[in-house]
Amino acid sequence: MSLAEASRSVVLYRIGLATFITMLLSTAWMVHQFPILTESGVSRANAALLASLAGVASIMGKLATGWLMERYDAGLIACVTNSVMAMALLLLLEPFRSTGTIIVAMFVVGYSNGTKIQICAFLTSIYAGMRNYGTIFGIMASIIAAAAGLGPLLGSVIYDLTKGYNLLILIGFPISVIAGLLLLRLGAYPHWSQSLEIKKRPAAFKVSTPPRSS
């Protein structure tokens, strides 16, 4: 795909917007997860253990989601992975919140948070091709960086205004669903022509070897 075509691709705009939303929420959560847990009544020691559980789940998410996207509809897998974050956040609110639901929520949140960059990179490679992948994914990486910078700020502003994190959780529920739906039904995978996608490289310079004297 050329850069001009990429600038007009609705699919790439959907991938970029979904990535921005999920990274915004993920980084807000990762920075503020400890006080969110203690605010929910979890002790500081148990909050540290739950944060470690989320880290393990994050690694599992990277591996499992990558395996699934290579074998099934990548857009559908990405949609489900983003949307389950909403269910996890719901479990942290009253009257659903309990010791068991908090553990489940932290595992699901960790799993989902670990997949964001992988989902963006994989879908971009499929729907943009490899001809200008470096430039196109560089733009996606800029979107990721912007969201990563704004997410913690968003969480801090919400806490300062409301003296709590319930609003962050309530906002996170619908935007997780939106981020999931943006990646649903992206369309059939394009069949990129190898001759068009791979830029021609100059032939390697060959050094001729002089014949050996007998």
Disulfide bonds with the S-S distance in Angstrom:
none
